[in-house]
Amino acid sequence: MKSHIAAEIDALSLPMDQDTLVCPAIPYLGCHVVSGSCCRDQKSAADRYYK
């Protein structure tokens, strides 16, 4: 289990795409994870739902 700080460092090392820019600022469907699949998966689900 990674520490919260390690997860944030991982998030900062990711490419600056739409997911990494939008997810931390706008939690999708109650997901507040800064990095990891939860944030990206929730954003994808929200994008599909609202399109």
C-alpha positions in Angstrom: 0.0 0.0 0.0 1.5 3.3 -1.1 1.5 6.2 1.2 -0.6 9.3 0.3 2.5 11.3 -0.4 3.9 8.6 -2.6 0.7 8.5 -4.6 0.8 12.3 -5.0 4.4 12.0 -6.3 3.2 9.4 -8.8 0.4 11.7 -9.9 2.9 14.5 -10.5 5.0 12.2 -12.6 2.2 11.3 -14.9 1.8 13.0 -18.3 -0.2 16.1 -17.9 -3.2 15.0 -19.8 -6.9 15.8 -19.2 -7.3 13.2 -16.6 -4.5 14.4 -14.3 -5.5 18.0 -14.7 -9.3 17.5 -14.1 -9.6 14.7 -11.6 -7.9 16.3 -8.6 -9.9 19.5 -9.0 -13.2 17.9 -9.8 -14.1 14.7 -8.0 -16.2 12.5 -10.3 -19.0 10.5 -8.7 -17.6 10.9 -5.2 -14.1 9.9 -6.1 -11.5 12.0 -4.4 -8.4 9.9 -5.4 -5.7 12.1 -6.8 -3.9 9.4 -8.6 -4.6 5.8 -9.7 -7.3 4.1 -11.7 -10.2 5.2 -9.5 -9.9 8.8 -10.6 -9.4 7.9 -14.2 -12.1 5.3 -14.2 -14.6 7.6 -12.5 -13.9 10.4 -15.0 -14.3 8.0 -17.9 -17.6 6.8 -16.5 -18.8 10.4 -16.0 -17.8 11.3 -19.5 -19.7 8.4 -21.0 -22.7 9.2 -18.8 -23.0 12.8 -19.8 -22.3 12.4 -23.5 
